[in-house]
Amino acid sequence: MEDLTGRTVVVTGASSGIGLAAAVDMARRGAHVVLVGRDPDRLNAAVAAVGAAGGGRTPPAYRADFTRLDDVHVLVDHLRQRYQRIDVLANNAGGVVAGRSPTVDGFEPTIQSNHLAGFLLSNLLREQLRSGRIINTASAAHAMGTVDPADLRGSRKAGVWKRYGAAKQANILFAAEAARRWPDIMSASYHPGFVRSRFGAGIGVNLMTKVTPFAKTPEQGADTLVWLAATPRPQLVSGGYYEKRKPIRPTAQTEDPRLAAQLWDASMAAIGF
């Protein structure tokens, strides 16, 4: 992997788990890491951890709740004022959402927090990301769901894991379509594995990871994210879906370019573009 010294890396969902582990690792590699998280206390703790890893440099941190698209707009205002260039945007925020009640923006909360918010963030930072990278944290759980571009508001009933699977499918489709539409940006998605973290705290999944012997540490889960951020671009497949530093194939439906284009167009309409 290349040295990240001098590169600006924005990590969402950086206050715990994979996001925090990736931020710490990239700070050790010299990156200027920008932290984005929802919980103020955890975000403050993350600032201390990443600062220590980066040799005492206090990283900038911004609070944003991705179930509110207004928060994304405020975040972008701060980032645009501070950075002319962003080398890596790690769209890592998200997770399992137990409830089905629409967000304040009117969308199904799982698809908004896992996909639409990151999609909006990426589009608003399009100019800053030229010649940079977008890396989406996806999941093998994408095989459990089917995203419906015509129903981002969640009018059709689906269980919690089908909704999560659909959102993770959207992460992969977004990365693939971004590679086609934005060839100057390297985009990719990856599966981190079953990670011992706060993931799924609302429905008890995090408790299961504590007693599951094959669960990965957050550092192990973040490894492919850091690798995608630091590996020379010619060695990577833009639009690819990765696991354990290797490109793998998602489900056949998730490779469908027509579905990816439909999702892109529906997402653009949803965020008001």
CORSUL-V585385 format. One record per backbone hydrogen bond with DSSP energy under -0.5 kcal/mol. NH is the residue of the N-H (numbers start at 1). CO is the residue of the C=O. Records with the same first field share a line. If there is no record, write none. Layout:
BEGIN
NH->CO  CO
END
This chain:
BEGIN
2->230
4->29
6->30
7->4
9->7  32
10->88
11->9  34
12->10  90
13->36
14->36
16->13
19->16
20->16
21->17
22->18
23->19
24->20
25->21
26->22
27->23
28->24
29->25
30->27
31->26
32->7
33->31
34->9
35->33  60
36->11
37->62
40->38
43->39
44->40
45->41
46->42
47->43
48->44
49->45
50->46
51->47
52->48
53->49
54->50
55->52
56->51
57->51
58->56
59->57
62->35
64->37
66->64
68->65
71->68
72->68
73->69
74->70
75->71
76->72
77->73
78->74
79->75
80->76
81->77
82->78
83->79
86->128
87->8
88->8
89->133
90->10  88
91->89  135
92->90
98->96
103->107
104->67
106->103
108->152
112->108
113->109
114->110
115->111
116->111
117->112
119->115
120->116
121->117
122->118
123->119
124->120
125->121
126->123
129->125
130->127
131->184
132->129
133->87
134->186
135->89
136->188
137->91
138->136  190
142->139
143->140
144->141
145->142
149->147
151->148
152->149
154->151
163->159
164->160
165->161
166->162
167->163
168->164
169->165
170->166
171->167
172->168
173->169
174->170
175->171
176->172
177->173
178->174
179->175
180->176
181->177
182->178
185->182
186->132
187->185
188->134
189->240
190->136
191->242
192->138  190
195->193
196->216
197->195
201->198
203->200
204->200  201
205->200
208->204
209->205
210->206
211->207  208
212->208
213->211
215->212
216->194
221->217
222->218
223->219  220
226->222
227->223
228->224
229->225
230->226
231->227
235->232
236->233
238->236
239->187
240->187  237
241->248
242->189
243->246
244->191
246->243
248->241
255->251  252
256->253
257->255
260->256
261->257
262->258
263->259
264->260
265->261
266->262
267->263
268->264
269->265
270->266
271->267
272->269
273->268
END
